[in-house]
């Protein structure tokens, strides 16, 4: 039968529509079709709308998204201790499959100065790198055309989590690593959380305090629960509290620790604490200095002196005078004692391990830590439990209270982000926008939902293979499996997530989890930290003032510090009869040595911005742990 032309056309059209409907779901990722398709030029976003087919009164609309990872990328990677890495780790393979990439680890440790130098000398650099000990800093890497810039627009589009952290930590977050007046950056700074807490905490012998009549009310004590095989037997012997003894009472506790036989052995063989001469300035002594509203470990911190009205370093503040008077008295009475000869850390650990000291400026990150025994077992409280007194009881307090309202200790760092080599991830000049978008997407997926099934597995492993929960999942700590006991097919690299989450790891080990949760929930960072009035930095001074300051500083600082150290030494050695009287003479010498010039030109300069304290409450409330 001969068909009419209109009927032939109708049949052909019907067949074409049927072909489109069937073939639409068979298109390979990235393939181009002639259907009603909408394709953007963004690196990873491509959507496709299928043609609508109408038969009678029935309308069917189906939308199919193309694979956003259709294009394959090989990505070279150098981050961490990579020298002995073997390609094909379990987590590497998971990421490669999901994101259609091939990760190529360069077997050089990020701390290997020689290896990194040879790498750059050969004109080579990984696509993604954290080159801690490289001879070139990120700006120099960029100037030498080893690396590319990172536009702010790409951060906003492909790494929105990071952009949100920039907003939380502005203004410094938008200035660090910025290329001139552009909206582009040399790289991405890691986001640390050390600016939210101190390095050291005050740890005391709770049993000694009870023995000498200085008790903390029971309802003020929170037990740090321990159930692991190593420290579970010491459960009920470590506490944390918000309770603070008044300054004078703590001084009496130091006296009692020395004079009242707190361990009850009938011997005069105990004392309160380890200390250092006044010229010693580091994190470990900041808890002592902090009683008087200053810290000694960073002379870039400036303070408003309530007597002179000037903005000055710690050594010219009346709080420094009062600290020296207090520490000298504690030392002269034998309540605080200096260390013997040798490496000070080793000698300090050995001194604490004797069980004859009652107060410790303890390293918070190793308190009751069950792994890394070669280092952590040398620290209190476990060094005492394991070696001298298995019945010892301890309590962590926020700090040592001072004689006035302004007291505390220092935050380990002042900002979440940085320009230091060991904190900045850079990207090779050969990295395309598409490849960079893929890396950012991978990092962003993790940071936005770190506890999803995929992300938790790829970054922390599988329960009962890589770790075991000490209690309820995600409401306890992970007890990590010894690496030698993990089956070869499940070995992990753990190089991949970067350091961008900007939140604490609340699952590392039992004591750490409970200490951190207590500190954050009780806002120790807001209540018990000393803050600078101004801080020496390019961001707050501006480049021109900072350069002029550095020139004057280099010319005058040695003369100024000679005056500082001479006075500090004479006070420490008991050569100053009346510190209050000689303080005025000391200040006169200090200002004459060049401090007056620094105060007039820089420290009191209104163009030198005041330090802007972060909004801690907003940052902490943003933690996914507290959502």
Secondary structure by P-SEA (a helix, b strand, c coil): ccccaaaaaaaaaaaaaaaaaaaccccccccccccbbbbbccccbbbbbcbbbbcccbbbbbbbbcccccbbbbbbbbcccccccccccaaaaaaaaaacbbbbbcccccccaaaaaaaaaacccccccccccccccaaaaaaaccbbbbbaaaaacccaaaaaaaaaccccccccccccccccccbbbbbbcccccccbbbbcaaaaaaaaccccccccccccccccccccccccccccccccccaaaaaaaaaaacccccccccccccccccccccccccccccccccccccccccccbbbbcccccccccccccaaaaaaaaaaaaaaaaccbbbbccccaaaaaaaaaacccccccccccccccccccccccccccaaaaaacccccbbbbbcccccccccbbbbbcccccccccccccbbbbcccccaaaaaaaaaaaaaaaaccccaaaaaaaccccccccccccccccccccccccccccccccccccccccccccccccccaaaaaaaaaaaaaccccccbbbbccccccccccaaaaaaaaaaaaacaaaaaaaaaaaaaaaaaccccccccaaaaaaaaaaaacaaaaaaccccccccccccccaaaaaaaaccccc
